[in-house]
Amino acid sequence: MKHVLLRLAAFVSFVQLRPADTPTACNINALTPADQTQHASLTHKVFAAVIARKETARGYSFDLDRAMVSPSDVRKWADLEARCCPFIEFAVDSRHSEGRTVLRLSGAPAVKKFLAAEFAEAGGFSARIQTVEKQVIGIAETMPEDRYAFVPSAGEFKGVRSFAEQVKHLAAANFQLGARILGEKSPMGEQNEQAPGSIATKNEIVNYAKSSFSYLKRAAATIDAAPSLKLDLLIDALAHSSNHYGQMVEYLRMNGLVPPPN
């Protein structure tokens, strides 16, 4: 969020030179030095917790992971923000299901443009991760538990992972890569992209995979690079190629051929 805070500070400095009746004139001096410090900390905390972002008619709506920021912290941030930027309308809904808090920011057309410039990028990485998470978890939940040991046999599939092992491997890789981003040890001691042997049932495997994506989103929140259309397009290209590579591998194996090593 460094880029957001820096741009916000620049914007505040600019709008304070505008006429007093300007509807988007922030007043950072409305906050005490202690409030400004708390506001900066909460701004990072709130927008690091964004897991989904939606444009609304008058602004933007953000789904926040309640495990990363409490509803009380979200309300405190909104109170501070409202004092220096009273032209923004705030709504915090902590009754949302699935462990989420919904934060809505809205206002007049000029306010929406301001929000687009300052906050619309928030959650870009998390939103991308959430899309992949939905796809993976959807498949993991669809496969019946009695088929989790399934291994294809009609073709060249000797030594390949079972369905359960595929999901566990993917999740273990998420944990290890997330740990590298965060500069810490993998949460459950994952090594060589292998999940702990104690995770065995379908429910345990699905929950392990869900946890891995939550962890990956926490890691993504520490990345300073600003999400952008260009970055989204690049990620799309890589994800799309990887998706079809996986399908092509299956075609090759079904024809009795082993894919070349990566």
Secondary structure, DSSP 8 states (H G I E B T S, - for coil): -HHHHHHHHHHHHHHTTS-TT-TT---GGGS-HHHHHHHHHHHHHHHHTEEEEEE-SSEEEEEEETTTS-HHHHHHHHHHHHHH-TTSEEEEE---STTEEEEEEE-SHHHHHHHHHHTTTTTHHHHHHHHHHHHHHHHHHHS-GGGTT----SSS-TT---HHHHHHHHHHHHHHHHHHHHTS--TT--BTTB--TT--SHHHHHHHHHHHHHHHHHHHTT--S---HHHHHHHHHHHHHHHHHHHHHHHHHHTT------
